[in-house]
Amino acid sequence: MAVPFRRTGKTRKRKRRTHQKLTKPTLVVDKDTGDLIMPHRVSPLTGEYKGKRLVKETSE
């Protein structure tokens, strides 16, 4: 079984891992409610997208 000839240094290891970071989601302000939502998604409170009603309300 192959083993590394030299130990991987801190700098090399950290440079390799710099791309493995999380990115925070982009949020926009909803025009109707003023809440923060992800862009290009149906509003969870109103059920509307681009002025059209896409989700029907449930009467419970």
Backbone as JSON Lines, residues from 0, in Angstrom:
{"i":0,"aa":"M","n":[0.84,-1.17,0.0],"ca":[0.0,0.0,0.0],"c":[0.89,1.24,0.0]}
{"i":1,"aa":"A","n":[0.53,2.22,-0.82],"ca":[1.34,3.42,-0.94],"c":[1.13,4.36,0.24]}
{"i":2,"aa":"V","n":[2.2,4.97,0.67],"ca":[2.15,5.96,1.75],"c":[2.83,7.23,1.26]}
{"i":3,"aa":"P","n":[2.47,8.39,1.79],"ca":[3.12,9.63,1.36],"c":[4.6,9.63,1.72]}
{"i":4,"aa":"F","n":[5.42,10.13,0.8],"ca":[6.85,10.18,1.04],"c":[7.17,11.26,2.07]}
{"i":5,"aa":"R","n":[6.46,12.4,1.96],"ca":[6.66,13.5,2.91],"c":[5.32,13.87,3.53]}
{"i":6,"aa":"R","n":[5.4,14.45,4.69],"ca":[4.21,14.89,5.4],"c":[3.63,16.14,4.69]}
{"i":7,"aa":"T","n":[2.31,16.19,4.56],"ca":[1.66,17.35,3.97],"c":[1.68,18.5,4.96]}
{"i":8,"aa":"G","n":[2.22,19.64,4.54],"ca":[2.34,20.79,5.43],"c":[1.01,21.49,5.69]}
{"i":9,"aa":"K","n":[1.0,22.34,6.71],"ca":[-0.22,23.07,7.07],"c":[-0.69,23.97,5.94]}
{"i":10,"aa":"T","n":[0.25,24.68,5.33],"ca":[-0.12,25.63,4.28],"c":[-0.71,24.92,3.08]}
{"i":11,"aa":"R","n":[-0.08,23.86,2.63],"ca":[-0.57,23.12,1.47],"c":[-1.95,22.53,1.76]}
{"i":12,"aa":"K","n":[-2.12,21.99,2.94],"ca":[-3.39,21.4,3.33],"c":[-4.49,22.46,3.37]}
{"i":13,"aa":"R","n":[-4.18,23.63,3.93],"ca":[-5.18,24.69,4.04],"c":[-5.5,25.33,2.69]}
{"i":14,"aa":"K","n":[-4.51,25.43,1.8],"ca":[-4.77,25.95,0.46],"c":[-5.7,25.02,-0.31]}
{"i":15,"aa":"R","n":[-5.53,23.73,-0.12],"ca":[-6.38,22.76,-0.8],"c":[-7.81,22.84,-0.28]}
{"i":16,"aa":"R","n":[-7.97,23.14,1.0],"ca":[-9.3,23.14,1.62],"c":[-10.03,24.48,1.53]}
{"i":17,"aa":"T","n":[-9.41,25.51,0.95],"ca":[-10.07,26.82,0.91],"c":[-11.34,26.8,0.08]}
{"i":18,"aa":"H","n":[-11.45,25.9,-0.87],"ca":[-12.62,25.84,-1.74],"c":[-13.75,25.03,-1.12]}
{"i":19,"aa":"Q","n":[-13.54,24.43,0.03],"ca":[-14.57,23.6,0.66],"c":[-15.36,24.38,1.69]}
{"i":20,"aa":"K","n":[-15.65,25.63,1.4],"ca":[-16.35,26.46,2.37],"c":[-17.83,26.6,1.99]}
{"i":21,"aa":"L","n":[-18.63,26.97,2.95],"ca":[-20.05,27.19,2.71],"c":[-20.28,28.62,2.26]}
{"i":22,"aa":"T","n":[-21.28,28.8,1.42],"ca":[-21.65,30.14,1.0],"c":[-23.03,30.45,1.57]}
{"i":23,"aa":"K","n":[-23.2,31.67,2.05],"ca":[-24.5,32.03,2.62],"c":[-25.5,32.26,1.49]}
{"i":24,"aa":"P","n":[-26.76,31.9,1.71],"ca":[-27.75,32.03,0.65],"c":[-28.08,33.5,0.36]}
{"i":25,"aa":"T","n":[-28.38,33.77,-0.89],"ca":[-28.78,35.1,-1.29],"c":[-30.25,35.31,-0.92]}
{"i":26,"aa":"L","n":[-30.54,36.4,-0.24],"ca":[-31.9,36.69,0.17],"c":[-32.34,38.03,-0.4]}
{"i":27,"aa":"V","n":[-33.63,38.12,-0.73],"ca":[-34.21,39.37,-1.21],"c":[-35.44,39.68,-0.36]}
{"i":28,"aa":"V","n":[-35.86,40.93,-0.36],"ca":[-37.03,41.35,0.41],"c":[-38.28,41.11,-0.42]}
{"i":29,"aa":"D","n":[-39.26,40.4,0.16],"ca":[-40.53,40.14,-0.51],"c":[-41.32,41.45,-0.6]}
{"i":30,"aa":"K","n":[-41.87,41.75,-1.77],"ca":[-42.57,43.02,-1.98],"c":[-43.87,43.09,-1.17]}
{"i":31,"aa":"D","n":[-44.56,41.97,-1.02],"ca":[-45.85,41.98,-0.34],"c":[-45.71,41.96,1.17]}
{"i":32,"aa":"T","n":[-44.88,41.06,1.69],"ca":[-44.8,40.88,3.14],"c":[-43.62,41.59,3.78]}
{"i":33,"aa":"G","n":[-42.58,41.88,3.01],"ca":[-41.39,42.52,3.57],"c":[-40.44,41.54,4.22]}
{"i":34,"aa":"D","n":[-40.72,40.24,4.13],"ca":[-39.84,39.22,4.7],"c":[-38.7,38.91,3.75]}
{"i":35,"aa":"L","n":[-37.65,38.31,4.28],"ca":[-36.54,37.87,3.45],"c":[-36.84,36.48,2.9]}
{"i":36,"aa":"I","n":[-36.73,36.32,1.59],"ca":[-36.95,35.03,0.94],"c":[-35.85,34.82,-0.09]}
{"i":37,"aa":"M","n":[-35.69,33.58,-0.53],"ca":[-34.72,33.29,-1.58],"c":[-35.31,33.73,-2.92]}
{"i":38,"aa":"P","n":[-34.47,34.27,-3.81],"ca":[-35.0,34.75,-5.09],"c":[-35.48,33.61,-5.98]}
{"i":39,"aa":"H","n":[-36.45,33.92,-6.84],"ca":[-37.02,32.97,-7.8],"c":[-37.7,31.79,-7.11]}
{"i":40,"aa":"R","n":[-38.33,32.06,-5.96],"ca":[-39.06,31.02,-5.23],"c":[-40.46,31.54,-4.93]}
{"i":41,"aa":"V","n":[-41.39,30.63,-4.72],"ca":[-42.74,30.99,-4.31],"c":[-42.69,31.47,-2.87]}
{"i":42,"aa":"S","n":[-43.4,32.55,-2.57],"ca":[-43.44,33.07,-1.21],"c":[-44.18,32.08,-0.32]}
{"i":43,"aa":"P","n":[-43.58,31.64,0.79],"ca":[-44.24,30.65,1.63],"c":[-45.47,31.2,2.36]}
{"i":44,"aa":"L","n":[-45.54,32.52,2.56],"ca":[-46.68,33.09,3.28],"c":[-47.86,33.36,2.36]}
{"i":45,"aa":"T","n":[-47.61,33.93,1.19],"ca":[-48.7,34.3,0.29],"c":[-48.95,33.27,-0.8]}
{"i":46,"aa":"G","n":[-47.96,32.45,-1.14],"ca":[-48.12,31.46,-2.2],"c":[-48.07,32.07,-3.58]}
{"i":47,"aa":"E","n":[-47.5,33.26,-3.71],"ca":[-47.44,33.94,-4.99],"c":[-46.02,33.98,-5.53]}
{"i":48,"aa":"Y","n":[-45.94,34.02,-6.88],"ca":[-44.66,34.19,-7.56],"c":[-44.91,35.03,-8.79]}
{"i":49,"aa":"K","n":[-44.2,36.12,-8.92],"ca":[-44.36,37.07,-10.03],"c":[-45.81,37.54,-10.17]}
{"i":50,"aa":"G","n":[-46.47,37.78,-9.04],"ca":[-47.82,38.31,-9.05],"c":[-48.91,37.3,-9.31]}
{"i":51,"aa":"K","n":[-48.57,36.03,-9.5],"ca":[-49.56,34.99,-9.76],"c":[-49.67,34.07,-8.55]}
{"i":52,"aa":"R","n":[-50.89,33.66,-8.25],"ca":[-51.15,32.76,-7.13],"c":[-50.87,31.33,-7.6]}
{"i":53,"aa":"L","n":[-49.9,30.66,-6.98],"ca":[-49.52,29.32,-7.4],"c":[-49.91,28.26,-6.38]}
{"i":54,"aa":"V","n":[-50.02,28.64,-5.11],"ca":[-50.35,27.69,-4.06],"c":[-51.72,28.05,-3.51]}
{"i":55,"aa":"K","n":[-52.61,27.06,-3.48],"ca":[-53.95,27.3,-2.96],"c":[-53.92,27.27,-1.44]}
{"i":56,"aa":"E","n":[-54.76,28.11,-0.83],"ca":[-54.85,28.14,0.63],"c":[-55.65,26.94,1.12]}
{"i":57,"aa":"T","n":[-55.27,26.42,2.27],"ca":[-56.02,25.32,2.87],"c":[-56.85,25.88,4.01]}
{"i":58,"aa":"S","n":[-58.1,25.46,4.09],"ca":[-58.98,25.95,5.16],"c":[-59.01,24.93,6.29]}
{"i":59,"aa":"E","n":[-58.23,25.19,7.31],"ca":[-58.19,24.28,8.47],"c":[-58.51,25.04,9.72]}
